[in-house]
Amino acid sequence: MPEKVFIRNIPDDLWRALKARANLDGLTVSEAVQEAIQGFLAGHGSARGTADPWGSIIGLGASGVADVAERHDHYLAEAVDAGQRSRKQ
């Protein structure tokens, strides 16, 4: 027989978000929590949050620019500006 577990001190916003997400996924809250626990135990997440789905693409390419991490906003703005200029032409 499955164990009954009670979780106390869940912040209201987290509880509402859990119920809403479970509902969107067609799950009960219990099923959603079970899936989260299974994912955590399988290494797909951590106690601090879920695994980064984009983490596997980090470092796949070389831009030739050494300061992308520090100046990413600058480079994104340049790319947006270049895209807008090319659409106007």
N, CA, C and O atoms as CSV, one atom per row, in Angstrom:
chain,resi,resn,atom,element,x,y,z
A,1,MET,N,N,0.839,-1.175,0.000
A,1,MET,CA,C,0.000,0.000,0.000
A,1,MET,C,C,0.889,1.246,0.000
A,1,MET,O,O,1.850,1.317,0.766
A,2,PRO,N,N,0.579,2.218,-0.846
A,2,PRO,CA,C,1.402,3.427,-0.913
A,2,PRO,C,C,1.400,4.196,0.405
A,2,PRO,O,O,0.426,4.190,1.158
A,3,GLU,N,N,2.516,4.850,0.649
A,3,GLU,CA,C,2.633,5.688,1.844
A,3,GLU,C,C,1.851,6.976,1.654
A,3,GLU,O,O,1.760,7.498,0.543
A,4,LYS,N,N,1.298,7.476,2.724
A,4,LYS,CA,C,0.674,8.795,2.702
A,4,LYS,C,C,1.701,9.781,3.229
A,4,LYS,O,O,2.279,9.584,4.297
A,5,VAL,N,N,1.918,10.831,2.479
A,5,VAL,CA,C,2.900,11.837,2.851
A,5,VAL,C,C,2.197,13.182,2.927
A,5,VAL,O,O,1.407,13.525,2.047
A,6,PHE,N,N,2.479,13.933,3.958
A,6,PHE,CA,C,1.917,15.260,4.122
A,6,PHE,C,C,3.051,16.265,4.022
A,6,PHE,O,O,4.085,16.125,4.676
A,7,ILE,N,N,2.848,17.264,3.208
A,7,ILE,CA,C,3.858,18.308,3.049
A,7,ILE,C,C,3.299,19.579,3.674
A,7,ILE,O,O,2.217,20.042,3.316
A,8,ARG,N,N,4.046,20.125,4.600
A,8,ARG,CA,C,3.600,21.329,5.296
A,8,ARG,C,C,4.392,22.537,4.809
A,8,ARG,O,O,5.470,22.410,4.228
A,9,ASN,N,N,3.827,23.701,5.065
A,9,ASN,CA,C,4.490,24.979,4.817
A,9,ASN,C,C,4.791,25.237,3.343
A,9,ASN,O,O,5.822,25.822,3.012
A,10,ILE,N,N,3.907,24.809,2.470
A,10,ILE,CA,C,4.033,25.124,1.052
A,10,ILE,C,C,3.506,26.549,0.850
A,10,ILE,O,O,2.356,26.823,1.195
A,11,PRO,N,N,4.309,27.454,0.303
A,11,PRO,CA,C,3.817,28.819,0.077
A,11,PRO,C,C,2.587,28.805,-0.842
A,11,PRO,O,O,2.487,27.986,-1.755
A,12,ASP,N,N,1.667,29.721,-0.581
A,12,ASP,CA,C,0.416,29.778,-1.346
A,12,ASP,C,C,0.655,29.873,-2.851
A,12,ASP,O,O,-0.017,29.194,-3.628
A,13,ASP,N,N,1.604,30.707,-3.268
A,13,ASP,CA,C,1.846,30.866,-4.708
A,13,ASP,C,C,2.377,29.580,-5.331
A,13,ASP,O,O,2.028,29.256,-6.466
A,14,LEU,N,N,3.214,28.847,-4.607
A,14,LEU,CA,C,3.730,27.580,-5.105
A,14,LEU,C,C,2.610,26.542,-5.203
A,14,LEU,O,O,2.549,25.782,-6.170
A,15,TRP,N,N,1.731,26.510,-4.211
A,15,TRP,CA,C,0.605,25.575,-4.218
A,15,TRP,C,C,-0.326,25.865,-5.397
A,15,TRP,O,O,-0.756,24.946,-6.095
A,16,ARG,N,N,-0.638,27.155,-5.616
A,16,ARG,CA,C,-1.516,27.513,-6.744
A,16,ARG,C,C,-0.869,27.145,-8.068
A,16,ARG,O,O,-1.535,26.638,-8.970
A,17,ALA,N,N,0.425,27.397,-8.186
A,17,ALA,CA,C,1.133,27.067,-9.426
A,17,ALA,C,C,1.154,25.559,-9.657
A,17,ALA,O,O,0.992,25.103,-10.789
A,18,LEU,N,N,1.351,24.789,-8.602
A,18,LEU,CA,C,1.349,23.330,-8.714
A,18,LEU,C,C,-0.010,22.819,-9.168
A,18,LEU,O,O,-0.100,21.987,-10.071
A,19,LYS,N,N,-1.065,23.319,-8.539
A,19,LYS,CA,C,-2.411,22.880,-8.921
A,19,LYS,C,C,-2.727,23.262,-10.367
A,19,LYS,O,O,-3.305,22.470,-11.111
A,20,ALA,N,N,-2.348,24.468,-10.758
A,20,ALA,CA,C,-2.620,24.919,-12.127
A,20,ALA,C,C,-1.843,24.095,-13.134
A,20,ALA,O,O,-2.397,23.698,-14.159
A,21,ARG,N,N,-0.571,23.827,-12.868
A,21,ARG,CA,C,0.254,23.050,-13.798
A,21,ARG,C,C,-0.245,21.614,-13.900
A,21,ARG,O,O,-0.311,21.053,-14.993
A,22,ALA,N,N,-0.592,21.028,-12.777
A,22,ALA,CA,C,-1.127,19.662,-12.778
A,22,ALA,C,C,-2.402,19.617,-13.610
A,22,ALA,O,O,-2.595,18.700,-14.408
A,23,ASN,N,N,-3.264,20.600,-13.426
A,23,ASN,CA,C,-4.517,20.666,-14.178
A,23,ASN,C,C,-4.252,20.794,-15.678
A,23,ASN,O,O,-4.901,20.125,-16.482
A,24,LEU,N,N,-3.307,21.646,-16.053
A,24,LEU,CA,C,-2.961,21.801,-17.479
A,24,LEU,C,C,-2.452,20.495,-18.081
A,24,LEU,O,O,-2.722,20.183,-19.241
A,25,ASP,N,N,-1.714,19.744,-17.278
A,25,ASP,CA,C,-1.149,18.480,-17.751
A,25,ASP,C,C,-2.126,17.315,-17.607
A,25,ASP,O,O,-1.794,16.182,-17.957
A,26,GLY,N,N,-3.335,17.583,-17.091
A,26,GLY,CA,C,-4.330,16.529,-16.917
A,26,GLY,C,C,-3.989,15.568,-15.793
A,26,GLY,O,O,-4.327,14.386,-15.852
A,27,LEU,N,N,-3.320,16.075,-14.774
A,27,LEU,CA,C,-2.896,15.244,-13.651
A,27,LEU,C,C,-3.539,15.718,-12.361
A,27,LEU,O,O,-3.982,16.862,-12.256
A,28,THR,N,N,-3.584,14.835,-11.390
A,28,THR,CA,C,-3.917,15.267,-10.043
A,28,THR,C,C,-2.643,15.842,-9.431
A,28,THR,O,O,-1.545,15.624,-9.943
A,29,VAL,N,N,-2.796,16.565,-8.350
A,29,VAL,CA,C,-1.620,17.096,-7.656
A,29,VAL,C,C,-0.730,15.941,-7.199
A,29,VAL,O,O,0.495,16.023,-7.282
A,30,SER,N,N,-1.346,14.877,-6.722
A,30,SER,CA,C,-0.584,13.709,-6.274
A,30,SER,C,C,0.252,13.129,-7.416
A,30,SER,O,O,1.424,12.801,-7.229
A,31,GLU,N,N,-0.352,13.005,-8.593
A,31,GLU,CA,C,0.378,12.470,-9.749
A,31,GLU,C,C,1.517,13.397,-10.154
A,31,GLU,O,O,2.607,12.936,-10.495
A,32,ALA,N,N,1.267,14.700,-10.117
A,32,ALA,CA,C,2.309,15.659,-10.475
A,32,ALA,C,C,3.485,15.579,-9.508
A,32,ALA,O,O,4.643,15.624,-9.924
A,33,VAL,N,N,3.182,15.459,-8.219
A,33,VAL,CA,C,4.242,15.354,-7.212
A,33,VAL,C,C,5.017,14.055,-7.400
A,33,VAL,O,O,6.243,14.044,-7.286
A,34,GLN,N,N,4.312,12.960,-7.688
A,34,GLN,CA,C,4.991,11.678,-7.925
A,34,GLN,C,C,5.932,11.779,-9.127
A,34,GLN,O,O,7.057,11.281,-9.077
A,35,GLU,N,N,5.473,12.427,-10.212
A,35,GLU,CA,C,6.337,12.603,-11.390
A,35,GLU,C,C,7.558,13.444,-11.048
A,35,GLU,O,O,8.665,13.150,-11.497
A,36,ALA,N,N,7.357,14.495,-10.250
A,36,ALA,CA,C,8.484,15.349,-9.852
A,36,ALA,C,C,9.495,14.560,-9.025
A,36,ALA,O,O,10.703,14.704,-9.210
A,37,ILE,N,N,9.001,13.733,-8.123
A,37,ILE,CA,C,9.898,12.911,-7.300
A,37,ILE,C,C,10.652,11.907,-8.172
A,37,ILE,O,O,11.856,11.714,-7.999
A,38,GLN,N,N,9.945,11.267,-9.109
A,38,GLN,CA,C,10.609,10.314,-10.003
A,38,GLN,C,C,11.672,11.003,-10.848
A,38,GLN,O,O,12.760,10.459,-11.041
A,39,GLY,N,N,11.368,12.195,-11.352
A,39,GLY,CA,C,12.357,12.947,-12.133
A,39,GLY,C,C,13.554,13.338,-11.292
A,39,GLY,O,O,14.694,13.258,-11.750
A,40,PHE,N,N,13.303,13.757,-10.075
A,40,PHE,CA,C,14.383,14.113,-9.160
A,40,PHE,C,C,15.287,12.913,-8.898
A,40,PHE,O,O,16.511,13.029,-8.956
A,41,LEU,N,N,14.685,11.765,-8.609
A,41,LEU,CA,C,15.473,10.566,-8.318
A,41,LEU,C,C,16.219,10.052,-9.542
A,41,LEU,O,O,17.274,9.433,-9.413
A,42,ALA,N,N,15.676,10.307,-10.729
A,42,ALA,CA,C,16.337,9.877,-11.963
A,42,ALA,C,C,17.432,10.848,-12.391
A,42,ALA,O,O,18.131,10.603,-13.374
A,43,GLY,N,N,17.584,11.946,-11.658
A,43,GLY,CA,C,18.641,12.900,-11.978
A,43,GLY,C,C,18.226,13.976,-12.959
A,43,GLY,O,O,19.082,14.677,-13.499
A,44,HIS,N,N,16.914,14.126,-13.207
A,44,HIS,CA,C,16.442,15.141,-14.150
A,44,HIS,C,C,16.172,16.467,-13.478
A,44,HIS,O,O,15.645,17.379,-14.114
A,45,GLY,N,N,16.507,16.597,-12.247
A,45,GLY,CA,C,16.275,17.829,-11.510
A,45,GLY,C,C,17.113,17.827,-10.256
A,45,GLY,O,O,17.900,16.912,-10.012
A,46,SER,N,N,16.936,18.848,-9.479
A,46,SER,CA,C,17.652,18.924,-8.217
A,46,SER,C,C,16.729,19.528,-7.179
A,46,SER,O,O,15.632,19.984,-7.499
A,47,ALA,N,N,17.169,19.529,-5.966
A,47,ALA,CA,C,16.365,20.125,-4.911
A,47,ALA,C,C,16.232,21.628,-5.111
A,47,ALA,O,O,15.342,22.246,-4.526
A,48,ARG,N,N,17.075,22.214,-5.901
A,48,ARG,CA,C,17.060,23.659,-6.135
A,48,ARG,C,C,16.293,24.025,-7.398
A,48,ARG,O,O,16.171,25.211,-7.705
A,49,GLY,N,N,15.772,23.057,-8.138
A,49,GLY,CA,C,15.031,23.354,-9.355
A,49,GLY,C,C,15.241,22.262,-10.372
A,49,GLY,O,O,15.982,21.309,-10.130
A,50,THR,N,N,14.597,22.396,-11.499
A,50,THR,CA,C,14.717,21.368,-12.514
A,50,THR,C,C,15.992,21.562,-13.317
A,50,THR,O,O,16.576,22.646,-13.334
A,51,ALA,N,N,16.405,20.508,-13.971
A,51,ALA,CA,C,17.585,20.586,-14.817
A,51,ALA,C,C,17.321,21.562,-15.957
A,51,ALA,O,O,16.191,21.693,-16.427
A,52,ASP,N,N,18.366,22.237,-16.391
A,52,ASP,CA,C,18.250,23.205,-17.473
A,52,ASP,C,C,18.137,22.465,-18.797
A,52,ASP,O,O,19.085,21.789,-19.197
A,53,PRO,N,N,16.996,22.570,-19.497
A,53,PRO,CA,C,16.849,21.846,-20.754
A,53,PRO,C,C,17.808,22.343,-21.830
A,53,PRO,O,O,18.064,21.628,-22.799
A,54,TRP,N,N,18.334,23.532,-21.681
A,54,TRP,CA,C,19.273,24.085,-22.663
A,54,TRP,C,C,20.722,23.787,-22.295
A,54,TRP,O,O,21.631,24.093,-23.066
A,55,GLY,N,N,20.945,23.199,-21.137
A,55,GLY,CA,C,22.297,22.958,-20.672
A,55,GLY,C,C,23.144,22.132,-21.619
A,55,GLY,O,O,24.360,22.313,-21.675
A,56,SER,N,N,22.532,21.238,-22.355
A,56,SER,CA,C,23.304,20.366,-23.242
A,56,SER,C,C,23.847,21.089,-24.466
A,56,SER,O,O,24.726,20.557,-25.144
A,57,ILE,N,N,23.349,22.288,-24.771
A,57,ILE,CA,C,23.860,22.990,-25.959
A,57,ILE,C,C,24.971,23.972,-25.622
A,57,ILE,O,O,25.602,24.533,-26.518
A,58,ILE,N,N,25.213,24.181,-24.322
A,58,ILE,CA,C,26.265,25.116,-23.931
A,58,ILE,C,C,27.612,24.604,-24.416
A,58,ILE,O,O,27.983,23.456,-24.170
A,59,GLY,N,N,28.324,25.457,-25.096
A,59,GLY,CA,C,29.658,25.123,-25.572
A,59,GLY,C,C,29.697,24.356,-26.879
A,59,GLY,O,O,30.765,23.888,-27.273
A,60,LEU,N,N,28.574,24.211,-27.567
A,60,LEU,CA,C,28.558,23.455,-28.819
A,60,LEU,C,C,29.259,24.185,-29.964
A,60,LEU,O,O,29.807,23.550,-30.866
A,61,GLY,N,N,29.241,25.482,-29.928
A,61,GLY,CA,C,29.831,26.247,-31.028
A,61,GLY,C,C,30.836,27.246,-30.508
A,61,GLY,O,O,30.891,27.546,-29.315
A,62,ALA,N,N,31.625,27.749,-31.427
A,62,ALA,CA,C,32.606,28.759,-31.075
A,62,ALA,C,C,32.272,30.034,-31.843
A,62,ALA,O,O,32.231,30.032,-33.073
A,63,SER,N,N,32.033,31.124,-31.111
A,63,SER,CA,C,31.673,32.381,-31.749
A,63,SER,C,C,32.896,33.185,-32.155
A,63,SER,O,O,32.814,34.073,-33.003
A,64,GLY,N,N,34.027,32.870,-31.545
A,64,GLY,CA,C,35.221,33.659,-31.807
A,64,GLY,C,C,35.265,34.917,-30.962
A,64,GLY,O,O,36.199,35.711,-31.082
A,65,VAL,N,N,34.269,35.111,-30.108
A,65,VAL,CA,C,34.219,36.283,-29.240
A,65,VAL,C,C,34.445,35.811,-27.817
A,65,VAL,O,O,33.759,34.910,-27.334
A,66,ALA,N,N,35.408,36.423,-27.150
A,66,ALA,CA,C,35.802,35.941,-25.822
A,66,ALA,C,C,34.917,36.451,-24.690
A,66,ALA,O,O,34.904,35.854,-23.614
A,67,ASP,N,N,34.182,37.532,-24.901
A,67,ASP,CA,C,33.448,38.133,-23.786
A,67,ASP,C,C,31.928,37.994,-23.914
A,67,ASP,O,O,31.193,38.830,-23.390
A,68,VAL,N,N,31.449,36.962,-24.595
A,68,VAL,CA,C,30.015,36.794,-24.808
A,68,VAL,C,C,29.271,36.663,-23.486
A,68,VAL,O,O,28.194,37.239,-23.333
A,69,ALA,N,N,29.808,35.932,-22.544
A,69,ALA,CA,C,29.124,35.740,-21.263
A,69,ALA,C,C,28.946,37.058,-20.524
A,69,ALA,O,O,27.907,37.295,-19.908
A,70,GLU,N,N,29.953,37.908,-20.585
A,70,GLU,CA,C,29.886,39.182,-19.870
A,70,GLU,C,C,29.046,40.220,-20.607
A,70,GLU,O,O,28.409,41.059,-19.970
A,71,ARG,N,N,29.033,40.177,-21.952
A,71,ARG,CA,C,28.376,41.222,-22.746
A,71,ARG,C,C,27.248,40.667,-23.605
A,71,ARG,O,O,26.987,41.186,-24.690
A,72,HIS,N,N,26.571,39.612,-23.133
A,72,HIS,CA,C,25.540,38.970,-23.945
A,72,HIS,C,C,24.422,39.917,-24.342
A,72,HIS,O,O,23.904,39.824,-25.454
A,73,ASP,N,N,24.035,40.838,-23.445
A,73,ASP,CA,C,22.979,41.797,-23.792
A,73,ASP,C,C,23.392,42.679,-24.965
A,73,ASP,O,O,22.587,42.967,-25.851
A,74,HIS,N,N,24.629,43.096,-24.963
A,74,HIS,CA,C,25.147,43.932,-26.048
A,74,HIS,C,C,25.073,43.180,-27.382
A,74,HIS,O,O,24.616,43.727,-28.386
A,75,TYR,N,N,25.524,41.934,-27.382
A,75,TYR,CA,C,25.523,41.160,-28.623
A,75,TYR,C,C,24.111,40.813,-29.086
A,75,TYR,O,O,23.847,40.769,-30.287
A,76,LEU,N,N,23.206,40.566,-28.146
A,76,LEU,CA,C,21.812,40.320,-28.525
A,76,LEU,C,C,21.201,41.571,-29.147
A,76,LEU,O,O,20.487,41.484,-30.146
A,77,ALA,N,N,21.478,42.731,-28.562
A,77,ALA,CA,C,20.956,43.986,-29.114
A,77,ALA,C,C,21.500,44.224,-30.514
A,77,ALA,O,O,20.762,44.656,-31.400
A,78,GLU,N,N,22.776,43.947,-30.722
A,78,GLU,CA,C,23.360,44.087,-32.066
A,78,GLU,C,C,22.660,43.172,-33.066
A,78,GLU,O,O,22.386,43.576,-34.196
A,79,ALA,N,N,22.375,41.957,-32.656
A,79,ALA,CA,C,21.716,41.004,-33.549
A,79,ALA,C,C,20.303,41.458,-33.886
A,79,ALA,O,O,19.867,41.337,-35.031
A,80,VAL,N,N,19.590,41.976,-32.901
A,80,VAL,CA,C,18.234,42.472,-33.143
A,80,VAL,C,C,18.277,43.657,-34.089
A,80,VAL,O,O,17.489,43.732,-35.031
A,81,ASP,N,N,19.198,44.590,-33.843
A,81,ASP,CA,C,19.332,45.757,-34.722
A,81,ASP,C,C,19.651,45.340,-36.151
A,81,ASP,O,O,19.077,45.876,-37.099
A,82,ALA,N,N,20.560,44.390,-36.309
A,82,ALA,CA,C,20.916,43.916,-37.647
A,82,ALA,C,C,19.725,43.260,-38.334
A,82,ALA,O,O,19.524,43.438,-39.535
A,83,GLY,N,N,18.944,42.511,-37.585
A,83,GLY,CA,C,17.754,41.867,-38.142
A,83,GLY,C,C,16.710,42.879,-38.572
A,83,GLY,O,O,16.066,42.716,-39.609
A,84,GLN,N,N,16.544,43.929,-37.771
A,84,GLN,CA,C,15.579,44.972,-38.135
A,84,GLN,C,C,16.037,45.736,-39.371
A,84,GLN,O,O,15.218,46.084,-40.222
A,85,ARG,N,N,17.324,45.999,-39.477
A,85,ARG,CA,C,17.849,46.709,-40.663
A,85,ARG,C,C,17.675,45.862,-41.912
A,85,ARG,O,O,17.352,46.393,-42.975
A,86,SER,N,N,17.884,44.548,-41.803
A,86,SER,CA,C,17.769,43.698,-42.995
A,86,SER,C,C,16.318,43.575,-43.444
A,86,SER,O,O,16.060,43.404,-44.636
A,87,ARG,N,N,15.361,43.659,-42.514
A,87,ARG,CA,C,13.950,43.603,-42.898
A,87,ARG,C,C,13.487,44.877,-43.589
A,87,ARG,O,O,12.568,44.842,-44.407
A,88,LYS,N,N,14.117,45.999,-43.262
A,88,LYS,CA,C,13.728,47.282,-43.863
A,88,LYS,C,C,14.230,47.389,-45.301
A,88,LYS,O,O,13.669,48.149,-46.092
A,89,GLN,N,N,15.256,46.653,-45.646
A,89,GLN,CA,C,15.859,46.759,-46.989
A,89,GLN,C,C,15.091,46.001,-48.015
A,89,GLN,O,O,15.468,45.992,-49.187
